[in-house]
Amino acid sequence: MWFAIIGTDVPDSLEARKGARPAHIARLQKLLDEGRLMLAGPFPAIEAEDPGPAGFTGSLIVAEFPTQADAEAWAHADPYVAAGVYASVAIQPFRKALP
């Protein structure tokens, strides 16, 4: 099943994000290579493709896992969690309707 993983950043997370990003992206690339990643990306803190020093407020990942417990375990092992980027992580089942 697909799951939406929503990470909400702590304030002023940009430097921690930058440091943990290579490992975070590597895990997403593995899901993509396995055909289990629908989409992933950050929420800019301002209305801009590159928010610069304003940074980001969180991230959205939609990926496939056998169970919610598997999705939760994967999400909580994310390098952004270990680096203190995320204040919280929510995981919900997701069903794509369109397109």
SVG drawing of the C-alpha trace seen along z (x, -y; Angstrom):
<svg xmlns="http://www.w3.org/2000/svg" viewBox="-10 -34 37 40">
<polyline fill="none" stroke="black" stroke-width="0.4" points="0.0,0.0 1.0,-3.6 1.7,-5.8 2.1,-9.6 5.0,-10.5 4.9,-14.2 7.9,-15.5 7.5,-18.9 10.7,-20.8 12.0,-22.4 12.6,-26.1 15.9,-27.1 16.4,-23.5 18.3,-24.6 21.8,-23.8 20.9,-20.4 18.9,-19.7 21.9,-20.4 24.2,-18.1 21.7,-15.2 20.5,-15.6 22.9,-13.3 21.9,-10.3 18.2,-11.3 18.3,-11.4 20.2,-8.1 17.3,-6.4 14.8,-8.0 16.8,-6.9 16.7,-3.3 12.9,-3.4 12.8,-4.9 15.1,-2.2 12.7,0.4 9.7,-1.2 8.2,-2.2 8.5,-6.0 5.5,-8.0 6.9,-11.4 9.0,-13.2 9.9,-16.8 10.2,-19.6 7.8,-22.4 9.6,-25.8 9.1,-28.2 8.2,-31.0 6.7,-30.9 9.8,-30.3 11.4,-27.4 14.6,-28.2 13.7,-29.7 17.3,-30.5 17.9,-31.2 14.2,-31.0 14.6,-27.2 11.9,-24.7 9.0,-23.8 8.9,-20.1 8.7,-17.3 6.3,-15.0 7.1,-11.5 4.6,-9.1 6.0,-5.6 4.9,-2.0 5.4,0.3 3.9,3.7 2.4,2.3 2.0,-0.9 4.4,0.4 7.0,0.8 6.3,-2.8 6.7,-4.1 9.9,-2.2 11.4,-3.5 10.3,-7.1 11.6,-7.2 15.0,-5.9 15.4,-8.8 18.6,-10.8 16.5,-14.0 15.1,-12.5 18.5,-11.6 19.9,-15.0 17.0,-16.8 15.5,-18.3 12.0,-17.0 10.0,-18.1 7.4,-15.5 6.6,-12.8 3.1,-11.7 2.4,-8.6 -1.0,-7.9 -2.2,-5.4 -2.6,-7.0 -4.8,-6.0 -4.0,-7.7 -7.2,-8.8 -6.0,-11.1 -4.4,-11.4"/>
</svg>
